């Protein structure tokens, strides 16, 4: 099993008002090390572009022990942990400059066809993916399902600035919109302990989305993002505090 390790120094613009790094900034770290490791393993953007396909994040759970702050050094370790016909998995562990653990994360990725936008069979792509590897989180990573009751908070139109290298909304943007909507509806008095995000559909510039929120009896918060005027969900998220 080949592990990649990258170090980041937390910048001022990556922090929120309490000095902690933003969840979205933390996700940028994960996205970057995953992309760099994929390139290192011969599974990156260029290689997949030759096959007219690309990686997309399908499911992610981050369990947070402590948030790094401005000027902290964060070391992120990542490794691929296996694959099925449709899903490849990747793990992450983050530590601070004193080797104290900050967070753990598990993720699932799919490969989509550039023309069709539909998932590809990983068995047929000749990507030489590793078949097994240890998991970073103990809880089995399952895909979230919508809750029964949500309250609509706002409607947004996707701006150009949310579009990434693959021509669709970057996975971190859904989380940013969801947390902003959540803060409009509830007072979050504690630090976030986990984020679980499940991605259902690609979204593009100019699309209109409705952002809906809920609160469970366990004290967890739910976010549902769907295309306006249609029962077409694009993203589900659960957050614990």
N, C-alpha and C positions, 0 to 999 in steps of 0.2 A: 504494500500500500504506500503510495507516494503522497506525502503531506506537503502542502505549500504554506509558508509563513510570511506574512507581510506586516510591517509596522506603520502605524499612523500616529501623528501628533494632532490632538484635538484643537481645532482652530476656533477663533471667536465666533465666526459666522455659522459654525456648526452647533452652537449652543443655544438653549432657550434661556429665559429670564432668570431661572434659578441656578444657572451655571452648568446644569447637566447637558450632555449631548442630546440632541433631538433624535427621536426614534428613526426618522427619515435619514438623518446623517449616518446613523449606525448601519442602516440598511444599505447606504451607499458603499460603506466599507465592505460589506458582505458581497455586494454585487461586483465590486472591483476585484476582490481576491478570487471570486469564482471565475470571472472572465479571464484574469491573468493565468489562473491554473489551467483553464480549458485550453488556452493558447499553448501553454507549456506542454500539455498532454497531446497536442495535435487535434484538439476538438473545439477550437475557437471559431471566431466569426469568419475568418477567411476560409478555413477548411469547410465549414458548413455552407458558406456562400457558394462554393464550387458545386455543391450538391443541391443548390437552390432551396435550402432550408435554414432555419435559425432556431436557437434556444429561446424558450419562454419560461418564466417562473410560474409554476402551477399551484404550489402550496408552500407555506413557510410558517414555522413556529419559532419564535425567539423567547427564551426564558432568561430573565434578567436578574442577576444577583445584586449588582450595583452598577449605576450609571457612571461612566467616566466623565470627567469635567475638563474645562478649558486647560490646555497645556499638558494634560495627561498623555502618556504614551500608551497606545493600544496595540497589542499584538494579536492578529487574527490568524488562526490556523484553520485550514480547510482541507477536506479530502472527499473524493467520491466514495459512495458506500454501496453501490449496486444498481441494478436496473431490471425492469420488466419489459414487456413488449411496448408499453406506452410511456413509462415513467423512469427517469434516472434520478437517483437521490444523491444529495451532497450534504455534508455536515460542517459545522463551524464551532469553534471555541475561541472566546476572546479573553485575554488576560491583560492586566495592567503592568506597569514598569517594575512592580515588585513580585510578579508572577502570581498575583492573586486573581482568581477567576472573576470575570465580569459578567459573562453571559455564555449561553450555549444555544445553538440553533440547528434545526433540521429542515431540509428543503426538498421539494420535488420539482423536477423540470420536465418539460415536454419539448419535442422538436416539431415545428410546424412547417408545412410547405409554403414557399414564398407566394406561389400563384393561388393555391387553394385556401391557405390559412387553416388547413386541417392538420390534425396530429399525424405523424408518421410512425410507422412500425420501426422501433429501434433495432430489431433483429435484422432488418433488411438494409441498414445504412452503412454497415462495415465501419463502425467508429471505434472498434477495439475498446469498448467500455469495460471497466473493472466490474466483476460480477458481485463481489461482496465487500463489506467493510463494516467496522463498528459504528454504532449509532451514538450521536452526541447527547440526545435526550432520551429519557427512560420511557416517556409516554409515546405510544404508537401514534404516528402522524396520520391523521385521517382528514378527509375533506369536510369542511363545515357545510351545514345545511341551514337554510333560512329559519329564523324563529317565527313564532306565530304572530306576534304583535310588534309592529314598528311604528314610530312617529316620524313623519317627514319633517326635515329641518330646513332644507334648501334645495334649490336647483342650480346647477352650474353648467356652463358651456365650456368644453375642453379647449384650452388655449394652445397655441403653437409651442409655447415654452415647455409643455408637458410631454412633447413627442421626443422619442429617443432614436438611437441609431437604426433600429428596426422599423421605424416609421409609424409606431403606435405609442400609446401612452406608456411611460415607464412604470414598472411595478411599484416604485416608491411613491408615485403621485397618488395612487388610490389610497394609500395609508395616510398620507398628508391630508388629503381631503376628508377622510374619515375621522381623524383625530380632531380636526378643526370643527367638523359638524358635531362631534361628541361634546366638545367644550362649550358649544352654544346651547346645548340642551341640559348638560349636567355640570355640577361642580366636582372636578376631580381633585380630591383632597390628598391623595397619596401618590407616590411614584408608581409608574406602570411596572407590573411584575412579569407580564407576558403579553405578547402580541401573536395572534394566529390569523393569518390572511390566506384566503382561498380565492384563486383567480378563475373566473368562469368564461370570460369572453374578451377579445381585444376591443379597445376603444381608440377612436381616432379624433384628430383635430376637428372641432366644430360639432361633435356629438354633444347632446344634452343629457345630463344625468341627474336623477333625483337621489338625494342622500337621506337615508332614514336611519334612526337609532332606536335602541331598546336597552332595557336593564333587566337582568335576570335576578331570581331570588338569591342566587349565589353571590350577588354583588358584581358580577361580570357585566361588561357592556358589549352590546352588539352593534354592528354597522352593516347596513345593506346599501349597495349602490346599484342602481338599475337605470336603464334607458328610459327617458321621460316619455310618458304616454303609453308605455308598453310594459307588460309583465316579463321583462327580459333582464334578468339579473346579470351583472358583470363582475361583482366582487362582494365577498362576505368577509367580515372580520370580527374577531372577538378579542377583547382586551380585559386583562385583570389588573386591579390596583391593590 
